[in-house]
Amino acid sequence: MGMGINMVYKGVHNVLDFLQNDFPDMDVIILYAEGFSELCSIRSISEAIATSSRTYRVVVLSSSSSSILFSFRLRFCLLRKTIRENAQSFYSMDSDEECSLVLELSENDPFFDEKKKLLRCKGFGPKERIHLKCSSAPSWMNDTVKILLQIAKIIQLNELELYFAEDDASVEFYSSRNELEALNSIVSLTDKSLSSCPHFHTNVLQGLQQKILDLISDFGDQSNMKGVLEKHHSCEREEHLIEWGKSHGVKTGLKIAYVEGAGRGMIAGKDLKVGDIAIEIPVSLIISEELVLETDMYRLLKEVDGISSETILLLWSMKEKYNCDSKFKIYFDTLPEKFNTGLSFGIEAITMLDGTLLFEEIMQSRQHLHAQYDELVPALCNGFPDIFPPEIYTWENFLWACELWYSNSMKIMYSDGKLRTCLIPLAGFLNHSLCPHITHYGKVDPSTNSLKFCLSRSCRSGEECCLSYGNFSSSHFITFYGFLPQGDNPYDVIPLDIDSSDVDSIEDKPVSNWTTHMVRGTWLSNNHSIFYYGLPSPLLDHLRRSRSTVMQTKTFLQGNLENELEVLGDLKDIFDDMMDSMGEVDLDNRESYTWDEKLAVDCKNLQRRIAHSVSTSCCTGINMLKNELHNCLAEDIVG
Ligand SMILES: C[S@@+](CC[C@H](N)C(=O)[O-])C[C@H]1O[C@@H](n2cnc3c(N)ncnc32)[C@H](O)[C@@H]1O
């Protein structure tokens, strides 16, 4: 039913109550604005309406030229609702013959409230049943996939991705990790449904699953992170290791080759599909604490107060490297003599890092390792030289073992439920990618007593097969792995030292769950409009609240605009100071630098780019705000 009402604007927060309580039957809303400031209110009203679980049709009538901007935004809100409406009408069907997919945000999700809010912004609830029925409409499949993906992506967000997505419904892409997790979660859902749906639905489900698999494949093809193979290197020792592995139960179709800039990597010997096992390692070939339990070294070390199983393994591996009778000699023989991680940066490279996050990370880690060595090793060598020969237990060898364990170990969940830090021969040749083929690999399969590395995206014959080492910043990768990942790393953030506790609560009730704040390169954001500026909303909201005790809304009121100006001015100062303290980056001489100096300048350049992007976005925002403020004041004078 359409109904025209003369709606009195009661403020953004009670618009929905107003509509639902006073006009429960209304489904078409006509918003009319004469001047600029009325248009600003309309935008806020329309945003509030867009969060409703009911569908309203909103029409904007305006005499102002700025209406184009708002109509665009409104159309966007409407579009989201219309897609959902259409899709639901395609899915509606006989309940007896129902086949549906249910996407549900778990109430145990640590970010349940934030994700629920984001789902609402997009017009979804925490539990959505999507009914599937092949429609005659050609777009039904695309519409269905679009909805499934929108929901799945939000459910699969991790903390950091959520921080940068919160309060901004326009975000469609969060990270490659998120994209792959979301797509794979729908593949699993369709798998489950295929086993329980009546057989006449299998075509629909299989069609849907194939569509998702095609999307996964397209996504992999688009990612520009394929390793270039260096054919002139010999991999004889590595091939021996593969043969040894296979003779002890390893199953794999992967080969080893040198990859430009990454050392050795694993290459698919044939086309591999989503779900295929790239490599399977029997537990008997995994190096974990189990292996040292029977040694004299273990019996001695377990008496040392507070020593961890990781430290015991590290000390064991220092000696095992030189043990000619080791069961793992062939594995130790393939390990690099030097790891070249941030932990072994020279003094020149460290000096270049002054003012960067990497400087702090490397210095703290080195201090920690030196303290650990000094506390433990000399005493062991003096007390038990037979077990800890001083010529093996040097600082250099200790650092080598630390770098080995930091850069090559994986945390594995064993069948007894215990998480163990392990070295895994062969799987240790898998390099990292921001768009990995393998995302889940940490659990022993009790039925085979082996560790399986299954593909979350396909890998063509001859292509390097990569996994994800984790969602780390580039400074973490440099410190502990010795490389800077290729491409945009969404986890490259600059944390801000802001205490949220006092401003982010009203009468002891938190208004936001974010207690720490950060920024990342604003080129990663697609919303640079006023009130967003490519910056994270939780940070902006926090700074707004700390600057003004008045409730802040995203409306074009003079007070709000003035507060925004101050917030952006403060942020800009912080990042301009950061750039000043880091100094310039000399990229012209990069080729003459040593390996560690190259990593140092690249990392410094990255942090500078992030700081510069934040400062530039603040500057653009300040200019936009000044224009709006000017318009606002002009309206007031005319009014
Ligand atoms: C687990 S090992 C992988 C095998 C290693 N490439 C080798 O030759 O032994 C981890 C190390 O590989 C290298 N690496 C892994 N992924 C990389 C990447 N994306 N880019 C550059 N180097 C990488 C780093 O040196 C890292 O410390």
The ligand as a Tripos MOL2 file, in Angstrom:
@<TRIPOS>MOLECULE
LIG
   27    29     1     0     0
SMALL
NO_CHARGES

@<TRIPOS>ATOM
      1 C1         58.5690  -22.7240    5.5170 C.3       1 LIG1
      2 S1         59.8430  -22.0720    4.6140 S.3       1 LIG1
      3 C2         59.3430  -22.3180    2.9620 C.3       1 LIG1
      4 C3         60.4280  -22.9260    2.1260 C.3       1 LIG1
      5 C4         61.5640  -22.0210    1.7970 C.3       1 LIG1
      6 N1         61.2370  -21.2080    0.6380 N.3       1 LIG1
      7 C5         62.8690  -22.7780    1.5610 C.2       1 LIG1
      8 O1         63.4900  -22.6220    0.5120 O.co2     1 LIG1
      9 O2         63.2660  -23.5020    2.4760 O.co2     1 LIG1
     10 C6         59.6040  -20.3740    4.9310 C.3       1 LIG1
     11 C7         60.5660  -19.4610    4.2720 C.3       1 LIG1
     12 O3         60.3200  -19.3990    2.8850 O.3       1 LIG1
     13 C8         60.4690  -18.0670    2.3900 C.3       1 LIG1
     14 N2         59.1620  -17.6120    1.9160 N.ar      1 LIG1
     15 C9         57.9710  -18.1720    2.1520 C.ar      1 LIG1
     16 N3         56.9890  -17.5240    1.5200 N.ar      1 LIG1
     17 C10        57.5630  -16.5150    0.8620 C.ar      1 LIG1
     18 C11        57.0710  -15.4740    0.0250 C.ar      1 LIG1
     19 N4         55.7950  -15.3510   -0.2550 N.pl3     1 LIG1
     20 N5         57.9620  -14.5910   -0.4920 N.ar      1 LIG1
     21 C12        59.2800  -14.6960   -0.2260 C.ar      1 LIG1
     22 N6         59.8000  -15.6650    0.5800 N.ar      1 LIG1
     23 C13        58.9570  -16.5560    1.1010 C.ar      1 LIG1
     24 C14        60.9620  -17.2550    3.5630 C.3       1 LIG1
     25 O4         62.3480  -17.2480    3.5180 O.3       1 LIG1
     26 C15        60.4650  -18.0370    4.7440 C.3       1 LIG1
     27 O5         61.2360  -17.8480    5.8990 O.3       1 LIG1
@<TRIPOS>BOND
     1     1     2 1
     2     2     3 1
     3     2    10 1
     4     3     4 1
     5     4     5 1
     6     5     6 1
     7     5     7 1
     8     7     8 2
     9     7     9 1
    10    10    11 1
    11    11    12 1
    12    11    26 1
    13    12    13 1
    14    13    14 1
    15    13    24 1
    16    14    15 ar
    17    14    23 ar
    18    15    16 ar
    19    16    17 ar
    20    17    18 ar
    21    17    23 ar
    22    18    19 1
    23    18    20 ar
    24    20    21 ar
    25    21    22 ar
    26    22    23 ar
    27    24    25 1
    28    24    26 1
    29    26    27 1
@<TRIPOS>SUBSTRUCTURE
     1 LIG1         1 GROUP 0 **** ****
